[in-house]
Amino acid sequence: MATESVVTGAKIVLPGEIVEGSVQITDGLITDVSPGKSKVPLGVNLNGGYLAPGLIDLHTDNLEKHALPRPGVRWDALSATVTHDAVIAAAGITTVFDSLCIGSTTRAIDQSSDERSAIVPTLIESINAAKSRGLLRSEHFLHLRCEVTDTDVIQQFEPLADDPLLRLISVMDHAPGHRQSADLDRFREMQIARYGWTATDADRRIEEWMDASKTIGPQNQAQIVGLARSRNIPVASHDDETAEHVHEANRAGVKISEFPTTHVAAATARNLGIQIVMGAPNVVRGGSHSGNVSARELAIADHLDILASDYVPASLLHAAFQLSRDPVSMPLWKAIATVSSTPADICGLSDRGAIKAGLRADLCHFIEIDNKPVVTRTWSNGRTVF
């Protein structure tokens, strides 16, 4: 016996337009989208607000935050996973790519960085365990973030390369002197303050790290990209700073530029047809917390395709909503596409990302309060999860 329901009484965010209407759901799929308020008595009347596709988040560190809530503290993995999942659903996110780090940025310097990598297999097991027990509200995939300056990154990555949850890979080089840490003097001062190094220690460690970026970094990146392409998994570059960074990624077959740090890098990605992902907190805050390019400025220049929540799940819808306001003034349906249909397309998720007949009934209802969106209800595959 088919399970049917109707959601009505809201402005529906469709591809290319927003209409007042109703959505019919049958066995977890959208079977009809029609204008006007439904007269079906067993429907859900939302009494205003917006009905958008369930949000798709390609990059969030939220699971790591729950698993490692403080330096030296490792929380129960299943508990961390289920709690993280609840936060995700409450943010209107119905498909999440849990971003987990492979390889340490500073293995000999910061043991907490190494612990992030060490806990990855346990967290993957916890996602599968939670899924098998019916504990998850949203659908979870993996986004493995591979630090190419680590000598052990390939060894850590290979056992996970065929995991069925793996749908996105990014290659990262956090060595100082470029990308995220282009200001070498500022980076040096920050590390001395953080770790209590002497100036001599700082110079030595920074030199070693920069050397690894030039020597083992390129070969590790090439190997990881090759492993990903052989499995048809999309690859993102990370923190592109220069046009050459983007050209290097393009030559390797990378199709996503994640968090470019300059206008030049974003413009180069646009010219090469590479999708540009920016952090939603950057939009909400009005600028990058680390002094990099403003995501709002990139949106105004039409150099932004996708938003990711990065370190604040609730920022995803908030940022998309802000893109529809001054100074960007993007149509709301187009802004919502940056967190729904566009990330779905780039990762080959053809069964979701829009409110359209035949797709999964992944939906998010939100209202506007004080010029901010507030999620009131989330459906995943037709099931109310928040």
N, C-alpha and C positions, 0 to 999 in steps of 0.2 A: 504494500500500500504506500503510495507516494505521500511524502510529507510536504505540505504546501503552506505558504504564508505570504502576506503582502505587507510591504513597508510603504507608508504614504505620509503625506502632510509635511513635506520638506522640499527645499530646492535641491534638485538632483544635479550633481556635478558630472556632466557627460563629456565625452571627447568633443571639444570644440564649442560647447555651449552649456548653459545652466538653465534648467526648466523646472517648473512646478510639476510634480508627477508622482507616480507610484512604481514600485519595483516588486515584481512577483518572483518568489523563490520556491523552487521545487527540488527536493532532495539535495540541498546544498548548492544548487546552481541558479543563476539568474535566468528565468525563462521568458520574462517580458518586462519591458520598460515602456510605460504609457503616460501621456500627459494627463493632468488633472488629478483630483483626489479620488482614491479608490472608494467604492461603495461596498466592498466586501466587509462583512461584519467582523470577521476574525482577523483583520489586519492590525498592524501596529501603527498607530497614529502618532507621529513625532511632534506634531503641533509647532512646526516652524523649524528654523535652523537649516543646516545643509547636510545632505547625504552624499558623502564622497566615497570613492573606492577605498578599500583598506590600504593603509600606507605600506610601502615597501622600503625597508631601511637596509642599505648595502653595507653600512659600516657603523657599528656601535661597540664601544668598549665596556658596555654596561655589565655583561656577564663577568668579565675579569674583575670589575669593581666589587661585585658581590662575592666572588670567590677569594679575593685577596683584599679584604676591606681595610687592612692596615699593614704597614711593613712588618713582615715576619708572622702575620696571622693568615692561616689558610682555613677558610670556612668549608663546611660540608658541601661537596659539589652538587648533590641533588637538591639540597635546600637552596643553594645559591641559584641554581638553574630555574627552579620553580618560581622563586621570588623575582628574579630577573624577568621571566616570562610574564608575570602578572603586571609588572611595570610597563612592559612593552604593549600589552593589550590595552592598558589604561591610556596609553598615548595614541591609540588608534592604529597601531602598527599590527598588521596581520601576517606579514612575511618579514622575517628578520634574518640578516646575515650576521651571525655572531663572529665578531672580529677577534681572532686569537693570534698571538705573536709566536712565530717560529724563529728561533735564533735570538740571541741577546745583543742589544746595542752596546752594552758595556760590561761584558761578562766579568772581567777582572776588577771592575770598579764598583758596580752596583749589583749586589746579590738579588735584590728584589726584581731587577730586570730579568735575571736568569730564571727566577722562580716563575715568572709569567710564562716562559717557554716550557718549563718543566711540568706545569699543571695542565697543559693542553690535552694530552691523551685522557686524563681523568675527566676533564670537562666534556670532551666529546662523548665519552661513555655515559656521562650523566644526562646529556641531551637525549641520547638514544634510550636510556632507561626511563626518563620522564615521558618520552613519546610513547614507548611501548605500554606504559601503565596508564595512558590517557590523561596525563597530568598537565599537558601543555595547552594553552589557549590559542597561541599563534603558531604558525609554521616556521621552523628554524632550519636555516642552512648555515654552512660554514664559509667564512672569508678568512683564509690564512694569510697573515701578513708576514712576509719573509724578509728578515734582516740580512742583506747580502754580504755585509762585512764580517759576519760570524763564520769562522772556519767550520763549524758543525752544522750549518743551516741545511745543507743537502741531506746529511745523515738524519736530521730530525724531520725533514719534509717528506722524504721518500716513503716511509711507512704510512703516511696519511694521504698520499696522492690519489689513491683509488677509493677513498671513503665516499660513499654515495651522497653524503651531505655536502661535500665540497663543491661549491658552485662559483667561487670567485677567489682569485689569488692576487695579492699585490706584492710588488718588489720594492723594498725600502732601503735607503742608504742614509742613515742618520749621522754619518761622520761630520764633524764640524768643518766649517770653511765654505759650505755651499748649502743649497736647498733650505731646510728648516733653520739651519744655524749658520747663515751666510756671514754674520758678523762674528768673526773669530775672537776678537778682543772681548766682546760681550759674553760669548760662550765660555771663554777661559775664566772670566771673573765669576760667572755663575757656578761653574764646577768647583772652583776653589772655595767658594762660600758654602756649597752644598756638602762637599766631602772633606773639607779641611785640608786640602792638599797644600803643599808648598808650591811656589811658582815653578821650581825645577820639576817636581812631579807632574804638574799640570802640563807643562810643555812636552815632557816625554810621552805621557799618555795620549795627548792630543796628536802628536806626531805619529805614534803607532796606529791610531785609529784612522788618520788620514791616509796613511800608507796602505792599510787594509782596503780602503775604499778604491785605491788605484790598482791594487794587485789582485786580491781575491774577489773583490766586489763584482767586476765585469763578468768573470767566468761563472761565478755563482748565479748571477742574474740570468745569463744565457742558458744555463742548465735548467733553472726553474721554469723559465719561459718555455723552453723546449718540452719539458715534462707536461706543462699545462696545455700547450697547443696540441700535443699528441692525444690528449684526453678531451679536447674541445672545451676547455674551461677558460673563460675570459680572464685576462690579466690586466691589472691596473698598475701604472707607475705611481709614484708617491712623491709629493712635495717638489714637483718640477719647478725649477727656478729660471732656467735659461731656455732659449729656443733650441739649443743643442741637446739639452736634456730630453725635450719632447721629440726631436728628430731621432735620437738614440732609441727611445721607446718605440717610435713608429717603425723603425727599421727592424726591431725585434718582434714586431707583430702585436704590440700592446694597443688596445682599443679604448682604454679609459685613462684619463689623467686625473688622479685623485689629489685634491687639495693643492693645485698649483699655487705657488707663492707670489707670483708677479703677473702683471698685465701681459708682459711679453710671452710668458709660457702659455697662458690661457689663449692668447690670440693665435699662437702657433698651433696649438691643439685644434682650435676651431678651423684653421685653414687646412689642416691635415685630415679633418673629419673624425677626430678623436673626441669621444664624449668627455665632458668636463664635470667632475663631481666637486662640490664645495660643502663645507661644514655648515649645518643649520645654525649652530651657536654663533657663527660669524655673522650671519644675517640678523639674528635676534639682537645681538650685542651692538650691531652697527659697525663691526670691524673685527679683525683677527686678534685673539688674545696674545699672540706672539709677534705682532707687528707686521704681518704679511698682508697681501692684497685684500681689499674689502670684497666680500662676496656680493654685496649690493652693487658695487661698482661694476663687477663682472656681469651681473644680471642686466644692468642698464646697457652695457655694451653688447648684449646678446652672447656672452661668453660663459654661460652657465646652463647646464642641461639637467643635472641631478643634484638633489640635496641628500645628505646623510647626517644622522643625528650626532655622530662622533662620540661625544661624552655626555650628552643630555638627551635621552629619548623624547621627552616632551617638547624639545625644540623643533622636531621635524614638522609637525603641523603648524606650529607657531611661525616658523620661518616661511613656509609656503604661503601662509596667510599674509604675512608681512610683504612678500613680493608683490601682492596685489594692491598694496597701498603705496603712497608716496615714500621715497622718490622713484621707486621702480615702476609702479603702476602697471604691472603685468595683469592681463585678464586672469580672474581667479581660476578658471578651468585650466589655463596654461600653467599657472603656478602649482596647482594640484598635480599636474602631470609630472612635475619634477620629483614627486614622491610617490608616484604610482605607475603610470603606463611606461614612462621612459626607463626607469630602472628595471621594470619587468622585461621590456624589449631587449635591453643590453645583456641581460642574463638568461635570455631564452625562456622566460616564464610566460608562455603564450596562453595560459589558462587563467590569467588574472591581470589586474592592473587597471581595469576600467569597469564602469557599470554598463554592461552590454550583455544581451541574451547569449547564453552558451558559456559564459565565464563563471568562475567560482563566485559565490555570493560572499565575497570579502568586502565588508562595508564599514564605514565610520560615520557616525552622526555627531555633528558639533554645532554649538551655538556661539554667538559672538557676545562677549561680555567685556566692557571697557576696551574695545578695539582689539580683543584677543580671542582666539578660538579656544573653546573648552569642550573636550570630548565628553559626551554623555552616554554613548553606547557604541559598542564594537561587535561586529559579527565576523566570524571566521568560518568559511565554508557553510554559511547559512545558520551557524550556531551562535547564539549570543554568548560572548565570552567576557564582556564588560558592560 
